[in-house]
Amino acid sequence: MVFNIAPALPTDIPYLSTIQWAALLSNPLIQTLYPQGPTPDLTAFTRDSYNRAIQFPSVRLVKATDTERGEIVAFAKWIVYPEEDIDEWPGAQKTQRSGSWAHVGEPEKPKEVNEKALRAWNDIISRTRRGIMRNRRHECHAVDECTLECYFGSFAPRLWVLDIIHTHPSHQGRGAGTQLVKWGTDLADKQRLQCYLEASPAGYPLFRKADFEEVTEMEIDLNKYREGRGTYKYKHIVMIRPPNVRPQVPPKDRMVTTPDSAMVGGWDFGLLDTSHFGSTSAAGEEGEKRASSMTIGV
């Protein structure tokens, strides 16, 4: 199945919000964080967040459209390492560098949220990301757009982040998610940069098929925040994909022996400190047929 992959426009955002909440209704974490589901306040918050995000040069909000029906069926939000093509991306504001989200407006947080659970989950995310960056700050780069900064702090690694990806449940398993992932990884490969994401259990098989490798896990016991539903430990899997770059072999008469390479088994360990994490696990088998995946960003 072929989908048209293109930048999402502000007029698309209501459709993207609908896709997101249709895909997330069965997610146990979302059910805990937002027990009343997509209320009008939560829907408005989601739309405001995307309207705000697309104004930043490092954000790529990308849609997949069914070419036969003319229907948006999936979308992804990539946070990219800054390039020089800002003017070519719809909605990007090249001149604004405030270091915070304030200059594009702070959306009003929805009232129907489990604050205790949300704080706990955000704390887990923050600790995990700080651990990944541990002892590598001097190898990172200053950022000024509060996009990569919102992930890793004011100094961020050179990489691309797949922040959010959703496919409408009625269109899952048709390849739209795969194409949205490939859109970003292909561009990251051209920059010779790694890709980073935090996968839900549903999205994990899809990302393993796209050559992402498990680094560590983020786990929360949802039973502490939803009484009477039994113990349920929910996790996201932190994953990294090395750039898929074909090595250019010079002619034999030009070959030079170099010291030990920074690349080991395709991984560039010069950016992310993963030495304190465990080994990776095998991939799942259901892939894109399961529900969509996201880092809880809105």
N, C-alpha and C positions, 0 to 999 in steps of 0.2 A: 504494500500500500504506500502510495506517495502522498506526502503532505507538503503544503507550501509553508516553509519556515520563513518568517518575516518579523520585523519589529512590531511589537504591540503598541497601539496608539492609545491616547487618553480615552477615545470613544469605545475602545475594547474593554476597558477595565471593569465595567459592570458584568460583562460576560465572564471575565476571568474570575471575578469574585464568586459567581455562581458555580463555576467549575470547581473552584477550590473547596467550597463548603459541601458540594455534592460528593467530592472525593474523600473528605475528612470525616463524614458523619459516623463511620464505623471505627474510627481510630480511638483506642482506649485513652490515650493521653489527652486528646482533644475533648473527649467526653468528660474527662475529669476537670480540665481547665475551664471549659465552657459548658457547664451542665445543662444549660437551657438551649444549646444549639445556636444556630446563626440567627440571633435576634436582629431586629432593625438596627440597634446600636452597634452590634458586632459587624454586621454587613457594611454599615457606613464606615466603621473604623478600618475595615479591610480595604475598601475602595480608597479612602483617604491615604492609607499607607502606600498603596501602589502609585497613586497620583503624585505623592511626595517623592517616592523612590526614583521614578523615571526622570526626574529633573537633575539627577546626579550623573556626571559624565562616566563614572565607572559602572553604572548599572545598565544591564542589558535585559530588558523584559521582552521575551520572544514568544511568539504564538505559533501554533501548528494548526493550519486550516485544511479541512477536508476539501480537496479541490472539486470533487463531484457535487457536494452539497453546499459549498461555500460557507461552512460552519466551523467556528473555532472549537476544537476538541481538546486542546491541551496547551499548556504554556509553561515557561520556565523563567526563572530570574537568576541570571548570572551576575556576579560581581567580578569585574575584570581588572587585570593590572593595567594602569593608565596607558593609553596610546595617543596617537596624534590625530585620530579620525573623529574627534568629538563632534565637530560641526556636522558630520554626516549622520549622526544618530539622532532620531526624532526626540525632542523634548529636553535634550541635554543642555545645561546652562554652563557654558565654558568659563565664564568670568567669576562665578561665585565660589568663594573659598572661605567659608566661615569657620570650619572646623566643627560644626555641629549641624543638626537638622533644623535648627530654629528658623533659619532664613527662608525655609519653604513651608513653614507652618507645622506645628506639632498637633497631630490628630488627637481628639479627645478619646481617652481610653474607654472601652466599653464597661458598663457597670456590671454586667452579668458574667463575672469572671471569678474563679476560685483563686483569690489573691495568695493564699498560703501555698497552694500547689504551684502557682506560677513563679513565686519567689524561689521556691525550692528547686524547680527545674532550671531557672535561669542561673542560679548559683552553681548547679552541677555543670552547666554549659561553660560558664566563665572559668571554673577551676580546670576543666579539661583543656580548654584552649590555652590557658596560661601554662599548663604543663607541657603542651606541645611546643610552645615557644621558649620554654625554659633553657637558659644558657645559650640562646641563639639570637638575642636581641641585637648584638653588634653586627650580625650578618643581614639584618632586615633593613628596610628602607622607610623613611618618613612618608606618611601619607597625609593628605589634607582634605579629604572629601567625606570623611565619616562613613565610608562604605566598607573597605577593607579594615579601616580603623575600628568599626563597630564589632568586628570579629576578634581582632588580635591586639588592639590597643593602638597607640599613636605610631608605633613602628610595626610594619606589616611585611610578611614575606612576599617574594615575587611569585605569585601564583594566581590562578583563577578559582573562584568559589562558586559552586552550584548551590545557591541558597534555597531555592524553592523549585519544585516541579510537580505538576498535577495533570492528570488526564481524567476527563469526565468518565465516570463508571461505565456508561453505555458505549464508550469507545476504547476501553482498555484492552490491551492485547493486540492492537492493530499496528503498532509500531510508531505511534506519534511520540511517545516518551523517548524511545530509542533515538529518533531523529533529533529531538531537542537536546539530548545529551551529546550526540555526535557533533551537532552544530558548535557547541562550546569547546569540546575537546579538540576538534580539528583546528580551531583558531588558536587555542593554547599551544598546540603542537607547533604551529608556525612561529610562535614566540619562544618555543623551547621551554615552556613553563609547565609546572605541575598543576593539577587540579585537585581541589579539596571539597569534601562534602560531609554532611552528617546524615546518614541514611536511617530512615525508619525501617523496621523489619520488613514492611511491604515493598520498599524500594530496593532493598539490599541485593536481591538476585539480579535486577536490571543493571545495577552499577558494577557488579562483579563481571557481568558479560561485557561491560565497556572498559574492562581492564583496571578498575579501581581495586585497591588492596586495602584490607582492614588494618587499621593502626591501633585503635583502642575502642572502648565502649563507654557510653554514658547511661547509667541506670538509675531509675527512680522507682520506689515502692509506692504504687498508686493507692494501696490500701490505706495509707495514712491520711489520704485526702478525699476518699469517697467511702463513707461508712456503709457497712452492710453488704459490700460487693465481693468480699473475699480478697485474699492476697494476690496481687498482680504486679510483677516486676517488669516494667516496660523499659526498653533500651533503644538508643540510637547508636549506630556504629560509625565512628569516624573513619573516613576512607580517603586515600590519596591515590592519584593516578599519575605516574611519571610520564613525561612527554614521549610520544612515540615518534622518534626521529631516526631515520635511517642513517647509519654511520657512513660517512663519505671516505672511502678507502683510497688513499693517494697511490699513484704509481709506485711500483716496488723500489725504483731508484730514488724515491723521495720519502720513503718511510722513515720515521724517526721514533726511536724508543723513548718513551716518557716515563716519569716517576708514576707511582701508584695513582690511579685515577680516582676522582671524587665520585664517579659513578660505580655503584656496586650492584650487579644484577638488574640494571636499568633504573635504580633508585638514586636520586641525588640527595645524599644525607647532609649536604652543606646548608640546607635551608631549615629543615625541620628536625628537631631532636626527638627521635622515636626510640632511643635506646632503653628507656624505662618502661616501654610497653611490651605486652606479651605477643605471642605469635598469632598469625592470621588463621582464620577458620575457613572451611570449604564453603563454596558458594551454594546458594539455594537453587531450586530448579524451576520455580514457577514464573520468575521474571516479571514481565510487564503485565501478566494476567492478574496480578494482585493489585490492591489499591495503590493510589499514588503516594509519593513520598515527599517530605519536606523537612527542612530545618524550621522549627517553630519561630518564624520571624515576624508574624503579624498577629 
